[in-house]
Amino acid sequence: MRRKLAAGNWKMNGLQANLSEVRTLNELAKDAQCDVLLCPPAPLIGAIAAEGGVVKAGAQDCHTAVSGAHTGEISAEMLADAGAKYVILGHSERRADMGETDTIVRDKTQAAWTAGLVAIVCVGETLDQREAANTLDIIGGQLAGSIPDGASGLNLVVAYEPVWAIGTGLTPTTDQIGEVHDFIRTRLERRFGTGVGRSTRILYGGSMNPKNVTEIAAVSNVDGGLVGGASLKAADFNVIVQALST
Ligand SMILES: O=C[C@H](O)COP(=O)(O)O
């Protein structure tokens, strides 16, 4: 039985003042029966980790190297040292804005694993790709290219995030979500074996909110959510946490 994961991605939002939301969430979600994670901008990771409580800290990216002459970059080892437990990799915003390829994402995932972090590897199709009936081919290619050998079931989370659903208020139908999540499960089992494939959590991300979480969480092979906008306010995110706790 996979324990569900409520993962919040604050993206480039959040100041010290917003740590009050973390304290509130720690209180509201203290009896949660799912894992609870917030991935803030890097300057807040240490502070969220230091809060303790049920809310774990994660990061939104890491470099492929452990250290060196890479001005402005942060290594996975540094994130772990700051208290991060997870790192989001290959988010579509980074693939689009920073030109991150599957190869780069794979190398970052390897770096995360070496540092002892759980990698949340994001995959997802654009609207054009969906309308051209290429969704599963795109997802299959991203899975094959972005995940290195060595998945253990515990060190990897896959997040399915249709690009056209992110921050738009649009969501796929539950049938569409189920089709992709079942496909991802099959691919993980085929590549890494049944045990690893079945124990790897698959999150849905893209306009998940307090109103739609219950319906989405009931879909086959949905093991939680990667939540952007609705993770910024503790009261909203707690509704999602509670829905994933059942
Ligand atoms: O990482 C989170 C996803 O991009 C979803 O963002 P959203 O919930 O604001 O649509």
Ligand as a Chemical Component Dictionary entry (heavy atoms), coordinates in Angstrom:
data_LIG
# 
_chem_comp.id                   LIG 
_chem_comp.type                 NON-POLYMER 
_chem_comp.pdbx_formal_charge   0 
_chem_comp.three_letter_code    LIG 
# 
loop_
_chem_comp_atom.comp_id 
_chem_comp_atom.atom_id 
_chem_comp_atom.alt_atom_id 
_chem_comp_atom.type_symbol 
_chem_comp_atom.charge 
_chem_comp_atom.model_Cartn_x 
_chem_comp_atom.model_Cartn_y 
_chem_comp_atom.model_Cartn_z 
_chem_comp_atom.pdbx_ordinal 
LIG O1 O1 O 0 4.192  21.971 -9.518  1  
LIG C1 C1 C 0 2.991  22.245 -9.522  2  
LIG C2 C2 C 0 2.262  22.311 -10.751 3  
LIG O2 O2 O 0 2.934  23.027 -11.736 4  
LIG C3 C3 C 0 0.817  22.670 -10.617 5  
LIG O3 O3 O 0 0.657  24.035 -10.419 6  
LIG P1 P1 P 0 -0.858 24.573 -10.172 7  
LIG O4 O4 O 0 -1.408 23.733 -9.066  8  
LIG O5 O5 O 0 -0.692 26.014 -9.787  9  
LIG O6 O6 O 0 -1.597 24.363 -11.441 10 
# 
loop_
_chem_comp_bond.comp_id 
_chem_comp_bond.atom_id_1 
_chem_comp_bond.atom_id_2 
_chem_comp_bond.value_order 
_chem_comp_bond.pdbx_ordinal 
LIG O1 C1 DOUB 1 
LIG C1 C2 SING 2 
LIG C2 O2 SING 3 
LIG C2 C3 SING 4 
LIG C3 O3 SING 5 
LIG O3 P1 SING 6 
LIG P1 O4 DOUB 7 
LIG P1 O5 SING 8 
LIG P1 O6 SING 9 
# 
